[in-house]
Amino acid sequence: MTPSVLTATAETTWSDHLVVLPIVLPIAVAGVMFLLDERRRRLKSGLSLVTVLLLLGIALVLALRAEAAAQVYRLGNWDAPYGIVLVADRLSALMLVLASVLGLCALVFSFARWGRAGPRFHGLFLLLLMGVNGAFLTGDLFNLFVFFEVMLAASYGLVLHGSGEMRIRAGLGYIAVNLVASLFFLVGVSLIYGTMGTLNMADLARRLAAPAAAEPALFEIGCAVLGIAFLIKCSAWPLGFWLPTTYAAASAPAAAILAILSKVGIYVVIRLSQLLFGSGLSAGFGQTWILAAGLATMAYGTIGILAARELTRAAGYAVMISSGTMLAVLGTGSAAALAGALYYLVGSTLAAGALFLLAEILQRGRAPGQTQQAVFADEYRDPFDDADAIEIGRTFPAAVALLGSGFLLCTLMLAGIPPLAGFVGKLAMFTALATGPIPASAWWLIAALTLSSFGTLAPLVRLGIQNLWVPSDDPPPVLRPPEFLAVAGLLAACLALALWGGPALAYADATVQWLAQPQDYVRAVLGAAHGRAGA
């Protein structure tokens, strides 16, 4: 069934402008943040919290409305392809909800201490969310580049937030790699525009579907160059070498929200591959290379996590395995497996974010020379304050048990062990790949999924024992209320994804069915006449 379409025109109500709010709201509040004095931390924290809660509410409303209608917002009421359009369909709404949940929990975690570790944290955080939301909603490649740059510029500040030699070294490398990616992005976009005369995604799909599409070879070269930029952002091997070091060096809330950045690259690869290369003259373009990149990334991530000696680096490699899984499934061309992969993407991203936060708590508690004796402390000495008072608090014996339970859930999620959502997603992929005649690519992916599960489980169990159960003279780790709420929120989302796995998988399956009909997307953005021409 073809979804109906909602468009923002002069006769629309205020609720139809919800599509643009995930972009306008955070950038407006961030602008106010930059005008406020740094000493007004409580006001900034409150504004950030309210903003992210509103973003989550808006994302949920858009996801519910996307089930019945793909919502197209035409800025200035200019029709595509000449005007700027924002499109909220099932896939973009799903990613908006994921980014909002992850952003909310990372923000709450920062209230414990990281929000005071350096200037402009909250403004940069909201700008990052604005760039991420814009990348999910935009309907053309030029504005995708704009939102990418906003997202990356904010991420540079967040990676460097808190200073320190290791953070600065990793941050400078991260900046250099992404500047190169931006150069590839510009070159690819230029080639595509010079060949096709448009950058609107729906218009590109319409023109490619026409029998007389001009210069398909030059267009594919432009897409290949553009794909390099996206694969760098996806952290695909061998272009993703920067991710584990950078994320391990970043502060915990920054690393948690940065986990969504690689999924922005995954989102774009899914969107363009299904929209532009699902049929027509360039059908299947780059599919084999995407499969190979995905399998190589899974192998590299598995080897990396086996060799990891720190939880933060292990979490970084887990993000790479998740990205590699998505790329490999997309490369097989199986729609049913892609539905399971979308479900897996949500759970693995939430679990990786929670692992970054847990790693901060556990490794901080065992840091040499640091006295931390309070769990749920009423008073504690903040390392970023100048006061010399000794940290005083009461020990809560259940802290290690709580942290251990959370770590166990993260391990089961990332390794794909039953009964959590990671297993459900991998089982859905296995079932889809093993249905009917099984091509060689499916066997390779099944083997990679199995090995990555065992390769993730073993080192995480080892690191968990090392950080939680090995006797040590160090004091027990500190678990402050904002940190507990943030980790608990992410783990609760993981559990909810497992408990309501049926509806979640049905949503993912309907999303893939929508993506498999690019003519419906074209019709939604350009109008019924263009949709028929591109069918």
BELPEBEL-V796756 format. One record per residue. N is the residue number from 1. RES is the residue in one letter. PSI is psi in whole degrees, 0 to 359 (999 if undefined). OMEGA is omega in radians with two decimals (999 if undefined). Layout:
N:RES:PSI:OMEGA, N:RES:PSI:OMEGA
This chain:
1:M:131:-3.12, 2:T:126:3.13, 3:P:150:3.01, 4:S:176:-3.03, 5:V:131:3.01, 6:L:130:3.08, 7:T:149:3.13, 8:A:113:3.10, 9:T:187:-3.10, 10:A:337:-3.08, 11:E:1:-3.08, 12:T:160:3.10, 13:T:175:-3.10, 14:W:329:-3.08, 15:S:337:3.12, 16:D:349:3.09, 17:H:6:3.11, 18:L:332:-3.07, 19:V:326:-3.08, 20:V:344:-3.07, 21:L:324:3.10, 22:P:345:3.08, 23:I:313:-3.05, 24:V:318:-3.04, 25:L:307:-3.11, 26:P:325:-3.13, 27:I:328:3.10, 28:A:315:3.14, 29:V:323:3.10, 30:A:322:3.09, 31:G:320:3.08, 32:V:321:-3.13, 33:M:317:-3.08, 34:F:342:3.10, 35:L:344:-3.10, 36:L:149:3.09, 37:D:146:-3.11, 38:E:340:-3.13, 39:R:348:3.14, 40:R:60:-3.05, 41:R:321:-3.12, 42:R:321:3.10, 43:L:316:3.12, 44:K:318:3.12, 45:S:317:3.14, 46:G:317:3.11, 47:L:318:3.13, 48:S:315:-3.11, 49:L:314:3.13, 50:V:319:-3.12, 51:T:314:-3.11, 52:V:324:3.06, 53:L:319:3.08, 54:L:320:3.11, 55:L:320:3.11, 56:L:316:3.11, 57:G:316:3.12, 58:I:318:3.14, 59:A:319:3.11, 60:L:319:3.11, 61:V:316:3.12, 62:L:323:3.12, 63:A:320:3.11, 64:L:319:3.14, 65:R:331:-3.13, 66:A:339:3.10, 67:E:330:-3.12, 68:A:335:-3.03, 69:A:138:2.96, 70:A:121:-3.02, 71:Q:122:-3.13, 72:V:125:-3.14, 73:Y:118:-3.13, 74:R:110:-3.11, 75:L:131:-3.10, 76:G:9:-3.11, 77:N:27:3.05, 78:W:131:-3.11, 79:D:148:3.01, 80:A:151:0.15, 81:P:6:-3.06, 82:Y:329:3.13, 83:G:171:3.10, 84:I:130:3.12, 85:V:145:2.99, 86:L:136:-3.07, 87:V:122:3.08, 88:A:94:3.05, 89:D:193:-3.07, 90:R:317:-3.08, 91:L:312:-3.12, 92:S:323:3.11, 93:A:320:3.08, 94:L:315:-3.14, 95:M:327:3.07, 96:L:317:3.12, 97:V:316:3.14, 98:L:314:-3.14, 99:A:323:-3.11, 100:S:318:3.12, 101:V:313:3.14, 102:L:318:3.12, 103:G:320:-3.14, 104:L:313:-3.10, 105:C:321:3.09, 106:A:321:3.12, 107:L:315:3.12, 108:V:319:3.11, 109:F:323:-3.10, 110:S:341:-3.14, 111:F:336:-3.11, 112:A:317:3.14, 113:R:331:-3.00, 114:W:337:3.08, 115:G:343:-3.13, 116:R:5:-3.05, 117:A:348:-3.13, 118:G:172:-3.07, 119:P:155:2.94, 120:R:24:-3.10, 121:F:311:-3.04, 122:H:322:3.09, 123:G:316:3.11, 124:L:322:-3.14, 125:F:315:-3.13, 126:L:324:3.08, 127:L:322:3.08, 128:L:314:3.12, 129:L:322:3.10, 130:M:314:3.13, 131:G:319:3.13, 132:V:313:3.14, 133:N:319:3.12, 134:G:320:3.11, 135:A:324:3.12, 136:F:330:-3.00, 137:L:334:-3.00, 138:T:150:-3.14, 139:G:9:3.12, 140:D:158:-3.03, 141:L:328:-3.12, 142:F:312:3.13, 143:N:335:3.00, 144:L:318:3.08, 145:F:318:3.13, 146:V:312:-3.13, 147:F:325:3.05, 148:F:315:-3.09, 149:E:321:3.06, 150:V:314:3.12, 151:M:314:-3.10, 152:L:319:3.14, 153:A:318:3.10, 154:A:322:-3.14, 155:S:330:3.08, 156:Y:314:3.13, 157:G:321:-3.12, 158:L:324:3.10, 159:V:322:-3.12, 160:L:354:-3.07, 161:H:128:3.13, 162:G:352:3.10, 163:S:197:-3.05, 164:G:142:-3.06, 165:E:314:-3.11, 166:M:320:-3.14, 167:R:320:3.14, 168:I:317:3.11, 169:R:312:-3.13, 170:A:321:-3.12, 171:G:319:3.13, 172:L:321:3.06, 173:G:319:3.11, 174:Y:317:3.12, 175:I:315:-3.12, 176:A:315:-3.12, 177:V:317:-3.08, 178:N:334:3.00, 179:L:321:3.06, 180:V:318:3.11, 181:A:321:3.11, 182:S:324:3.09, 183:L:314:3.07, 184:F:321:3.13, 185:F:311:-3.12, 186:L:316:3.14, 187:V:315:3.14, 188:G:315:3.13, 189:V:320:3.13, 190:S:317:3.12, 191:L:319:-3.14, 192:I:316:-3.13, 193:Y:319:3.12, 194:G:332:-3.12, 195:T:314:-3.00, 196:M:341:3.13, 197:G:14:3.12, 198:T:156:3.05, 199:L:359:3.08, 200:N:128:-3.04, 201:M:317:3.14, 202:A:320:3.13, 203:D:323:3.05, 204:L:316:3.12, 205:A:319:3.12, 206:R:315:-3.09, 207:R:325:3.11, 208:L:330:3.14, 209:A:343:3.13, 210:A:143:-3.11, 211:P:331:-3.06, 212:A:34:3.13, 213:A:129:-3.02, 214:A:145:2.99, 215:E:56:-3.14, 216:P:329:-3.12, 217:A:315:3.13, 218:L:324:3.07, 219:F:318:3.14, 220:E:327:3.06, 221:I:316:3.09, 222:G:319:3.11, 223:C:325:3.11, 224:A:317:3.09, 225:V:318:3.09, 226:L:323:3.14, 227:G:328:3.09, 228:I:318:3.11, 229:A:317:-3.13, 230:F:323:3.13, 231:L:327:3.02, 232:I:317:-3.13, 233:K:330:3.08, 234:C:350:-3.04, 235:S:37:3.12, 236:A:142:3.09, 237:W:140:0.03, 238:P:17:-3.05, 239:L:353:-3.05, 240:G:23:-3.10, 241:F:338:-3.05, 242:W:337:-2.91, 243:L:307:-3.07, 244:P:318:-3.13, 245:T:317:-3.11, 246:T:312:-3.10, 247:Y:328:3.10, 248:A:328:-3.13, 249:A:335:-3.09, 250:A:160:3.05, 251:S:160:-3.03, 252:A:310:3.14, 253:P:326:3.08, 254:A:315:3.13, 255:A:322:-3.12, 256:A:315:-3.12, 257:I:332:3.10, 258:L:342:3.11, 259:A:336:3.14, 260:I:342:-3.05, 261:L:319:3.10, 262:S:332:3.12, 263:K:341:3.00, 264:V:316:3.07, 265:G:319:3.10, 266:I:317:3.14, 267:Y:314:-3.10, 268:V:318:3.12, 269:V:317:3.10, 270:I:312:-3.08, 271:R:309:-3.07, 272:L:322:-3.13, 273:S:321:3.14, 274:Q:327:-3.07, 275:L:318:-3.02, 276:L:330:-3.00, 277:F:16:3.08, 278:G:333:3.13, 279:S:179:3.11, 280:G:196:-3.05, 281:L:328:-3.07, 282:S:25:-3.10, 283:A:132:3.10, 284:G:10:-3.10, 285:F:129:3.07, 286:G:3:-3.04, 287:Q:318:-3.14, 288:T:320:3.14, 289:W:323:3.10, 290:I:318:3.09, 291:L:314:-3.13, 292:A:318:3.12, 293:A:321:3.13, 294:G:314:3.13, 295:L:318:3.12, 296:A:322:3.12, 297:T:320:3.08, 298:M:318:3.14, 299:A:315:3.14, 300:Y:316:3.13, 301:G:322:3.14, 302:T:316:3.10, 303:I:320:-3.14, 304:G:317:-3.11, 305:I:330:3.06, 306:L:327:-3.11, 307:A:352:-3.06, 308:A:140:3.09, 309:R:0:3.11, 310:E:146:-3.12, 311:L:323:-3.11, 312:T:319:3.10, 313:R:322:3.09, 314:A:320:3.11, 315:A:321:3.09, 316:G:316:3.10, 317:Y:329:3.07, 318:A:323:3.06, 319:V:319:3.12, 320:M:319:3.12, 321:I:319:3.11, 322:S:314:3.12, 323:S:317:3.12, 324:G:321:3.11, 325:T:315:3.14, 326:M:316:-3.13, 327:L:317:-3.10, 328:A:317:3.12, 329:V:318:3.10, 330:L:323:-3.14, 331:G:338:3.10, 332:T:338:-3.12, 333:G:11:-3.14, 334:S:117:-3.14, 335:A:320:-3.13, 336:A:320:3.11, 337:A:326:3.11, 338:L:325:3.08, 339:A:315:3.07, 340:G:326:3.14, 341:A:323:3.09, 342:L:319:3.07, 343:Y:317:3.12, 344:Y:323:-3.14, 345:L:315:-3.11, 346:V:310:-3.10, 347:G:317:-3.11, 348:S:325:3.12, 349:T:317:3.10, 350:L:318:-3.13, 351:A:320:3.11, 352:A:319:3.07, 353:G:317:3.11, 354:A:324:-3.14, 355:L:322:3.06, 356:F:318:-3.13, 357:L:318:3.11, 358:L:322:-3.14, 359:A:322:3.10, 360:E:316:-3.11, 361:I:314:-3.07, 362:L:317:-3.11, 363:Q:331:3.05, 364:R:322:-3.13, 365:G:336:-3.13, 366:R:12:3.13, 367:A:132:-3.10, 368:P:139:3.05, 369:G:7:-3.10, 370:Q:123:-3.11, 371:T:118:3.12, 372:Q:102:-3.04, 373:Q:1:-3.05, 374:A:134:3.01, 375:V:127:-2.90, 376:F:46:-2.98, 377:A:140:2.99, 378:D:323:3.11, 379:E:142:3.07, 380:Y:158:3.11, 381:R:117:3.10, 382:D:128:-3.12, 383:P:347:-3.14, 384:F:0:3.05, 385:D:157:-3.09, 386:D:352:-3.10, 387:A:146:-3.10, 388:D:13:-3.11, 389:A:145:3.13, 390:I:139:3.14, 391:E:130:-3.10, 392:I:136:3.10, 393:G:180:3.12, 394:R:139:-3.10, 395:T:132:3.09, 396:F:108:-2.99, 397:P:337:-3.08, 398:A:359:-3.07, 399:A:311:-3.12, 400:V:322:3.10, 401:A:318:3.12, 402:L:314:3.13, 403:L:320:3.12, 404:G:320:3.11, 405:S:317:3.10, 406:G:319:3.12, 407:F:321:3.12, 408:L:317:3.11, 409:L:317:3.11, 410:C:317:-3.13, 411:T:314:-3.14, 412:L:321:3.14, 413:M:310:-3.05, 414:L:327:3.13, 415:A:348:-3.13, 416:G:42:-3.13, 417:I:137:3.13, 418:P:153:0.19, 419:P:21:-3.00, 420:L:179:-2.98, 421:A:331:3.11, 422:G:319:3.10, 423:F:318:-3.13, 424:V:317:3.12, 425:G:315:3.12, 426:K:323:3.09, 427:L:319:3.10, 428:A:320:3.11, 429:M:316:3.11, 430:F:312:-3.10, 431:T:317:-3.12, 432:A:319:-3.10, 433:L:331:-3.08, 434:A:5:-3.13, 435:T:129:3.13, 436:G:196:3.10, 437:P:129:-3.06, 438:I:113:3.10, 439:P:168:-3.12, 440:A:324:-3.14, 441:S:323:3.12, 442:A:321:3.10, 443:W:318:3.11, 444:W:318:-3.13, 445:L:320:3.10, 446:I:317:3.11, 447:A:319:-3.14, 448:A:320:3.11, 449:L:318:-3.13, 450:T:312:-3.11, 451:L:323:3.13, 452:S:328:3.09, 453:S:310:3.11, 454:F:323:3.12, 455:G:337:3.06, 456:T:320:-3.08, 457:L:312:-3.04, 458:A:308:-3.12, 459:P:327:3.11, 460:L:323:3.05, 461:V:317:3.11, 462:R:314:-3.13, 463:L:327:3.09, 464:G:316:3.08, 465:I:317:-3.11, 466:Q:321:-3.05, 467:N:341:-3.01, 468:L:326:-2.95, 469:W:347:3.08, 470:V:128:3.13, 471:P:139:-3.09, 472:S:151:3.07, 473:D:352:3.13, 474:D:150:3.09, 475:P:159:3.13, 476:P:152:-3.11, 477:P:152:3.10, 478:V:134:3.08, 479:L:98:-3.10, 480:R:154:-3.06, 481:P:313:3.12, 482:P:324:3.13, 483:E:317:3.11, 484:F:315:-3.12, 485:L:320:-3.12, 486:A:310:3.14, 487:V:317:3.13, 488:A:323:3.12, 489:G:316:3.12, 490:L:318:3.14, 491:L:325:3.07, 492:A:322:3.08, 493:A:321:3.08, 494:C:316:3.13, 495:L:319:3.11, 496:A:323:3.12, 497:L:326:3.10, 498:A:317:-3.11, 499:L:322:3.11, 500:W:43:-3.10, 501:G:325:-3.14, 502:G:303:3.10, 503:P:324:-3.14, 504:A:317:3.10, 505:L:324:3.10, 506:A:321:3.09, 507:Y:316:3.13, 508:A:319:-3.14, 509:D:319:3.09, 510:A:327:3.10, 511:T:316:3.13, 512:V:322:3.09, 513:Q:321:3.09, 514:W:317:3.14, 515:L:331:-3.11, 516:A:357:3.13, 517:Q:73:-3.08, 518:P:335:3.13, 519:Q:331:3.09, 520:D:321:3.07, 521:Y:316:3.12, 522:V:316:3.13, 523:R:322:-3.13, 524:A:320:-3.04, 525:V:317:-3.02, 526:L:341:-3.12, 527:G:166:-3.03, 528:A:321:-3.10, 529:A:315:3.11, 530:H:323:3.13, 531:G:322:3.12, 532:R:324:-3.14, 533:A:328:-3.09, 534:G:0:-3.08, 535:A:999:999
